Amino acid sequence: MVFDGGCLLGAAAAMETQACVGGAVVVFAKCPIAGSSKTRLAPLLGAEGAARLAKAMLSDVLVSLSECALLRNTLKVLVYAPGTQSGESHIVSILHSLHLSYHMMDIDPSKDEQSDQINSLDENREHNVSDATGWILLPMKSSAPTNSNIHTEQKQSPIASKSCLTSSSLGGKLEDALERTRKLISSTVNDKNKSNLNEAVLFLGMDSPELPIEEIVYGLQQSNDHSPINEHTSNCKANKSEKNNGKAHMCPAHDGGYGLLSVPKHAPSSKIFSSVRWSNSLTAVSQLKALTDCGVQVSLGKLMYDVDEPADVKSLTMRLARSRGIENRTKDSFSAAQTDDSLSNLSSGISLVVSSSKTASYPHHTWKALLDLNAIQSDGGNLNTLYRGA
């Protein structure tokens, strides 16, 4: 592995060369519905409480990205599941509660005759400052056809009447979202600006409310095929005549997956997700292999933390409490620089970006939800995490 010069420095360089990094951020979200969302947290918080925490975490992700000045010219795409009318209504109600603007889109990457939707989006972004930071809502592509949607599938529409966010088909959903987002990026700029267009696409989930903003900015700039930043930050051997110099950027997660992935334009959407082992302790490693097998160099950022299990809730409250300065002295087992041992033996096409920065947007909605659910209590500066039924 090659150690890079630090994510904070990389992000600072990106800010100097390009005030707004462009590209697109894609958030994958499952509608926070009681009984179907965060079900593994139900023994701790109850079905309603688990859904409430999921909604709070999604809210923090959306607000943090919307309020980031450096991402003002970055497309913000929310891919939601289920991709039904009910799912759409649920997501729209959350955006309304957060006072965030949005645009409904139905983009099929296999078709070109969708100019009316894209032109409307382009005009809003050009003439309305508030809409320039609005979210583009895309229903998630469905899984294999069912009796209720097979007719729709035969018409080759990527939008089915039912869809869900499951690990068995996650690769296909990421591929579809990448293709649709790339089409959005390339279609919302004038031809004269396309030569310097940042077509990097960065994926995030809703399970990590502690967004590392500097990693997002760095990732979008790192994956920009046209960015001069890559000439200064690349530590891997490369042909200097290579036209595409953007690299992928990944933040691995504590459970073996990953919480953030940015990919450059030249990364083939049909291949980079097809061999990934989803819901596995080797998900991040297999994703790295899939990228490097396609000739895409990868840099690694800081560790991120998903919230999937009851123990994750306890860990989250401890980290948030430390940030608020109300926790007593405890063992620090959550170092941001810690990397899973399974990532220690990787190919030469991968570089590790070591960041000492703790820059992250504070998840206020998540903290409030935890307090309201009595999942945490603060008494005289002491933090207690309550495991119900334990």
C-alpha positions as CSV (number, residue, x, y, z in Angstrom):
1,M,0.0,0.0,0.0
2,V,1.1,3.6,-0.6
3,F,0.4,6.2,2.0
4,D,-0.8,9.5,0.6
5,G,-0.2,12.9,2.0
6,G,-3.4,13.3,4.0
7,C,-7.1,13.7,3.2
8,L,-7.3,17.2,4.7
9,L,-4.5,18.4,2.5
10,G,-6.1,16.9,-0.5
11,A,-9.4,18.5,0.2
12,A,-7.7,21.8,0.8
13,A,-6.0,21.6,-2.6
14,A,-9.3,20.8,-4.2
15,M,-10.9,23.9,-2.6
16,E,-8.1,26.0,-4.0
17,T,-8.4,24.8,-7.6
18,Q,-12.2,24.5,-7.8
19,A,-14.5,26.2,-5.4
20,C,-17.4,23.9,-6.1
21,V,-16.3,20.4,-7.1
22,G,-19.3,19.4,-9.2
23,G,-20.0,15.8,-10.0
24,A,-22.8,14.0,-8.2
25,V,-23.6,12.6,-4.8
26,V,-26.0,9.6,-4.8
27,V,-27.7,8.6,-1.5
28,F,-29.3,5.2,-1.4
29,A,-32.2,5.2,1.0
30,K,-34.8,2.7,2.2
31,C,-38.0,4.4,3.4
32,P,-38.0,4.4,7.2
33,I,-41.2,2.5,7.8
34,A,-41.9,0.7,11.0
35,G,-41.6,-3.1,10.7
36,S,-39.5,-3.0,7.5
37,S,-36.8,-0.5,8.3
38,K,-33.9,-1.3,10.7
39,T,-35.6,-4.4,12.0
40,R,-32.5,-5.6,13.8
41,L,-32.8,-2.5,16.1
42,A,-36.3,-3.4,17.1
43,P,-35.3,-5.4,20.2
44,L,-33.6,-2.3,21.4
45,L,-35.9,0.5,20.2
46,G,-39.1,-1.2,19.1
47,A,-40.3,-1.2,15.5
48,E,-41.5,2.4,15.7
49,G,-38.4,3.6,17.4
50,A,-36.1,1.8,14.9
51,A,-37.9,3.5,12.0
52,R,-37.7,6.9,13.8
53,L,-34.0,6.5,14.2
54,A,-33.6,5.5,10.5
55,K,-35.6,8.7,9.5
56,A,-33.4,10.8,11.7
57,M,-30.2,9.4,10.2
58,L,-31.5,9.9,6.7
59,S,-32.5,13.5,7.6
60,D,-28.9,14.2,8.9
61,V,-27.4,12.9,5.7
62,L,-29.7,15.0,3.5
63,V,-29.3,18.2,5.5
64,S,-25.6,17.9,5.8
65,L,-25.1,17.5,2.0
66,S,-27.6,20.2,1.2
67,E,-25.9,22.8,3.5
68,C,-22.4,22.1,2.3
69,A,-21.3,25.2,0.4
70,L,-18.6,23.2,-1.5
71,L,-21.3,20.9,-2.9
72,R,-23.5,23.7,-4.2
73,N,-22.8,22.8,-7.8
74,T,-22.8,19.1,-7.2
75,L,-25.9,17.1,-8.3
76,K,-27.6,15.5,-5.3
77,V,-29.5,12.4,-6.2
78,L,-31.7,10.4,-3.8
79,V,-32.4,6.8,-4.9
80,Y,-35.3,5.5,-2.8
81,A,-36.8,2.1,-2.1
82,P,-39.4,0.9,-2.5
83,G,-39.7,2.7,-5.9
84,T,-43.5,2.9,-5.6
85,Q,-45.9,5.8,-5.2
86,S,-46.0,5.0,-1.5
87,G,-42.2,5.2,-1.3
88,E,-42.2,8.4,-3.2
89,S,-44.8,10.0,-0.9
90,H,-42.8,8.9,2.1
91,I,-39.5,10.4,0.9
92,V,-41.3,13.6,-0.2
93,S,-42.8,14.1,3.2
94,I,-39.3,13.8,4.8
95,L,-37.9,16.4,2.4
96,H,-40.9,18.7,3.1
97,S,-40.3,18.4,6.9
98,L,-36.6,19.4,6.3
99,H,-37.6,22.3,4.0
100,L,-35.5,20.8,1.2
101,S,-36.4,21.3,-2.5
102,Y,-36.6,18.4,-4.9
103,H,-37.2,17.3,-8.5
104,M,-39.0,14.2,-9.6
105,M,-37.1,12.4,-12.4
106,D,-37.7,9.2,-14.3
107,I,-34.4,8.6,-16.2
108,D,-33.9,5.6,-18.4
109,P,-30.2,5.3,-19.4
110,S,-31.2,3.3,-22.5
111,K,-33.3,6.1,-23.9
112,D,-32.4,9.5,-25.3
113,E,-35.9,11.1,-25.6
114,Q,-36.1,12.6,-22.1
115,S,-35.1,16.1,-22.9
116,D,-38.2,17.8,-21.4
117,Q,-37.4,16.5,-17.8
118,I,-33.7,17.3,-18.1
119,N,-34.2,20.7,-19.6
120,S,-36.7,21.6,-16.9
121,L,-34.1,20.6,-14.3
122,D,-31.4,22.6,-16.0
123,E,-33.5,25.7,-16.1
124,N,-34.4,25.5,-12.4
125,R,-30.7,25.0,-11.5
126,E,-29.7,27.9,-13.8
127,H,-32.3,30.5,-12.6
128,N,-33.3,29.5,-9.1
129,V,-30.7,29.5,-6.4
130,S,-32.8,27.4,-4.0
131,D,-33.4,24.7,-6.6
132,A,-29.6,24.6,-7.4
133,T,-29.2,22.6,-4.2
134,G,-32.4,20.6,-4.6
135,W,-32.6,16.8,-4.6
136,I,-33.3,14.7,-7.7
137,L,-35.5,11.8,-6.7
138,L,-35.0,8.6,-8.6
139,P,-37.1,5.4,-7.7
140,M,-34.8,2.4,-7.2
141,K,-34.6,-0.1,-10.0
142,S,-36.6,-3.3,-9.1
143,S,-35.2,-6.7,-8.7
144,A,-36.2,-9.7,-10.8
145,P,-39.7,-9.3,-12.3
146,T,-42.7,-10.4,-10.2
147,N,-46.2,-11.2,-11.4
148,S,-47.2,-7.6,-10.7
149,N,-44.4,-5.9,-12.7
150,I,-43.3,-8.4,-15.4
151,H,-45.2,-6.4,-18.0
152,T,-43.3,-3.2,-17.1
153,E,-40.0,-5.1,-17.2
154,Q,-40.8,-6.4,-20.8
155,K,-41.1,-2.8,-21.8
156,Q,-37.5,-2.3,-20.7
157,S,-38.3,0.4,-18.2
158,P,-35.8,0.6,-15.3
159,I,-38.6,1.6,-13.0
160,A,-40.8,-1.2,-11.7
161,S,-43.9,-1.1,-9.6
162,K,-42.0,-2.7,-6.7
163,S,-38.4,-2.5,-5.6
164,C,-36.4,-3.0,-2.5
165,L,-32.9,-2.5,-1.2
166,T,-31.6,-6.0,-0.7
167,S,-28.0,-7.2,-0.8
168,S,-28.7,-9.9,-3.4
169,S,-29.4,-7.4,-6.1
170,L,-27.5,-4.4,-4.8
171,G,-24.9,-4.6,-7.5
172,G,-27.5,-4.2,-10.2
173,K,-29.1,-1.3,-8.4
174,L,-25.8,0.5,-8.1
175,E,-25.0,-0.1,-11.7
176,D,-28.4,1.3,-12.8
177,A,-28.1,4.3,-10.5
178,L,-24.6,5.0,-11.8
179,E,-25.8,5.0,-15.4
180,R,-28.8,7.2,-14.7
181,T,-26.7,9.7,-12.7
182,R,-24.1,9.9,-15.4
183,K,-26.8,10.7,-17.9
184,L,-28.1,13.4,-15.7
185,I,-24.6,14.9,-15.3
186,S,-23.8,15.0,-19.0
187,S,-27.3,16.3,-19.9
188,T,-27.4,19.3,-17.6
189,V,-24.5,21.2,-18.9
190,N,-23.9,23.1,-22.2
191,D,-21.7,21.4,-24.8
192,K,-19.0,24.1,-24.4
193,N,-18.5,23.2,-20.8
194,K,-18.3,19.4,-21.2
195,S,-14.6,19.4,-21.8
196,N,-14.0,20.2,-18.2
197,L,-17.0,18.5,-16.8
198,N,-16.6,16.6,-13.5
199,E,-18.5,13.3,-14.0
200,A,-17.5,11.7,-10.8
201,V,-20.3,9.9,-8.9
202,L,-20.1,9.4,-5.2
203,F,-22.3,6.8,-3.4
204,L,-23.5,7.1,0.2
205,G,-25.9,5.2,2.4
206,M,-28.3,6.4,5.1
207,D,-26.8,4.3,7.8
208,S,-23.8,6.5,8.6
209,P,-25.1,9.9,9.9
210,E,-21.7,11.1,10.8
211,L,-20.8,12.3,7.4
212,P,-17.1,13.0,6.7
213,I,-17.6,16.1,4.6
214,E,-13.9,16.4,3.8
215,E,-13.9,12.8,2.4
216,I,-16.8,13.6,0.2
217,V,-15.2,16.7,-1.2
218,Y,-11.9,14.9,-1.6
219,G,-13.5,11.8,-3.2
220,L,-15.4,13.9,-5.9
221,Q,-12.2,15.7,-6.8
222,Q,-10.1,12.6,-6.7
223,S,-12.5,10.9,-9.1
224,N,-12.6,13.8,-11.5
225,D,-11.0,12.7,-14.8
226,H,-10.3,16.3,-15.7
227,S,-8.9,17.5,-12.3
228,P,-5.3,18.7,-11.9
229,I,-5.5,17.5,-8.3
230,N,-4.9,14.0,-9.4
231,E,-1.5,14.9,-10.9
232,H,-0.4,16.0,-7.4
233,T,-2.0,13.4,-5.2
234,S,-1.5,10.2,-7.3
235,N,1.2,7.9,-5.7
236,C,0.6,5.0,-8.1
237,K,2.6,4.3,-11.2
238,A,0.7,5.5,-14.2
239,N,1.3,6.3,-17.8
240,K,1.5,10.1,-18.0
241,S,-0.1,10.1,-21.4
242,E,-3.2,8.4,-19.9
243,K,-6.2,10.6,-20.6
244,N,-8.3,9.3,-17.7
245,N,-6.4,10.0,-14.4
246,G,-9.3,10.0,-12.0
247,K,-9.2,7.5,-9.2
248,A,-11.9,5.9,-7.1
249,H,-12.1,6.7,-3.5
250,M,-13.5,4.5,-0.7
251,C,-14.1,4.8,3.0
252,P,-14.3,1.3,4.5
253,A,-16.8,0.5,7.2
254,H,-16.1,-1.2,10.5
255,D,-18.2,-4.2,9.6
256,G,-16.2,-5.0,6.4
257,G,-18.4,-3.1,4.0
258,Y,-17.9,0.5,2.9
259,G,-19.7,3.8,3.7
260,L,-18.6,5.9,0.8
261,L,-17.4,5.2,-2.8
262,S,-16.7,7.7,-5.5
263,V,-16.0,6.4,-9.0
264,P,-14.6,8.2,-12.1
265,K,-16.2,8.4,-15.5
266,H,-13.9,5.8,-17.0
267,A,-14.9,3.1,-14.5
268,P,-17.2,0.7,-16.4
269,S,-20.6,0.6,-14.7
270,S,-21.3,-2.9,-16.0
271,K,-18.2,-4.5,-14.3
272,I,-17.3,-2.6,-11.1
273,F,-20.2,-4.0,-9.0
274,S,-20.8,-7.4,-10.6
275,S,-18.4,-9.5,-8.6
276,V,-18.8,-7.8,-5.2
277,R,-19.6,-10.0,-2.2
278,W,-22.5,-8.1,-0.6
279,S,-23.4,-8.3,3.1
280,N,-20.0,-10.0,3.8
281,S,-17.0,-9.2,5.9
282,L,-15.1,-9.0,2.6
283,T,-17.5,-6.6,0.8
284,A,-15.0,-3.7,0.8
285,V,-12.1,-5.9,-0.3
286,S,-14.1,-7.5,-3.1
287,Q,-15.2,-4.0,-4.2
288,L,-11.5,-2.9,-4.3
289,K,-10.6,-5.9,-6.4
290,A,-13.4,-5.3,-8.8
291,L,-12.2,-1.7,-9.3
292,T,-8.5,-2.6,-9.7
293,D,-9.4,-5.5,-12.0
294,C,-11.0,-2.9,-14.3
295,G,-7.8,-0.7,-14.2
296,V,-9.3,1.8,-11.8
297,Q,-6.9,3.0,-9.1
298,V,-8.3,3.4,-5.6
299,S,-7.5,5.5,-2.6
300,L,-8.7,4.6,0.9
301,G,-10.1,7.2,3.3
302,K,-11.1,7.1,7.0
303,L,-13.1,4.4,8.6
304,M,-16.9,4.9,8.8
305,Y,-19.5,3.4,11.1
306,D,-22.8,1.9,10.0
307,V,-25.7,1.6,12.4
308,D,-27.3,-1.8,11.8
309,E,-27.1,-3.7,15.2
310,P,-28.0,-2.7,18.8
311,A,-24.3,-2.6,19.6
312,D,-23.9,0.0,16.8
313,V,-26.4,2.3,18.6
314,K,-24.4,2.2,21.8
315,S,-21.1,2.9,19.9
316,L,-22.9,5.8,18.0
317,T,-24.1,7.4,21.2
318,M,-20.6,7.2,22.7
319,R,-19.1,8.9,19.7
320,L,-21.7,11.6,19.5
321,A,-21.5,12.2,23.3
322,R,-17.7,12.7,23.0
323,S,-18.3,15.3,20.2
324,R,-20.7,17.1,22.5
325,G,-18.3,17.0,25.5
326,I,-20.6,15.3,27.9
327,E,-19.0,11.9,28.3
328,N,-16.7,10.9,31.1
329,R,-13.3,9.5,30.3
330,T,-13.7,6.2,28.4
331,K,-11.5,3.9,26.4
332,D,-11.1,5.3,22.9
333,S,-11.8,2.4,20.7
334,F,-13.2,4.3,17.8
335,S,-10.0,5.8,16.2
336,A,-10.9,7.4,12.8
337,A,-7.5,6.3,11.5
338,Q,-8.0,2.6,12.3
339,T,-8.3,0.3,9.3
340,D,-9.5,-3.2,9.2
341,D,-6.7,-5.8,9.0
342,S,-8.3,-7.4,5.9
343,L,-7.3,-4.3,4.0
344,S,-3.6,-4.6,4.8
345,N,-2.5,-6.7,1.9
346,L,-3.8,-5.0,-1.3
347,S,-2.5,-4.5,-4.8
348,S,-0.3,-1.6,-5.8
349,G,-3.2,0.1,-7.5
350,I,-4.6,1.1,-4.1
351,S,-3.3,4.0,-2.0
352,L,-4.3,4.8,1.6
353,V,-5.2,8.4,2.5
354,V,-4.5,8.9,6.1
355,S,-6.5,11.8,7.7
356,S,-6.0,13.2,11.1
357,S,-9.0,15.5,10.5
358,K,-12.1,14.9,12.6
359,T,-14.2,17.2,10.3
360,A,-17.7,15.8,10.1
361,S,-21.2,17.3,10.2
362,Y,-22.9,16.7,13.5
363,P,-26.0,14.6,13.2
364,H,-28.4,16.7,15.3
365,H,-31.5,14.8,14.2
366,T,-30.0,11.5,15.2
367,W,-28.9,12.8,18.6
368,K,-32.4,14.1,19.3
369,A,-34.0,10.9,18.2
370,L,-31.8,8.9,20.5
371,L,-32.7,11.2,23.4
372,D,-36.4,11.1,22.6
373,L,-36.3,7.3,22.4
374,N,-34.6,7.1,25.8
375,A,-31.8,5.1,24.1
376,I,-29.4,7.4,25.9
377,Q,-29.6,9.5,29.1
378,S,-27.3,12.2,30.3
379,D,-27.2,12.8,34.1
380,G,-24.6,15.1,35.5
381,G,-22.3,14.6,32.6
382,N,-22.6,10.8,32.7
383,L,-23.8,9.0,29.6
384,N,-25.9,5.8,29.9
385,T,-26.9,3.7,27.0
386,L,-30.1,1.7,27.7
387,Y,-30.6,-1.8,26.2
388,R,-34.2,-2.5,26.5
389,G,-35.1,-6.0,27.6
390,A,-31.5,-6.7,28.6
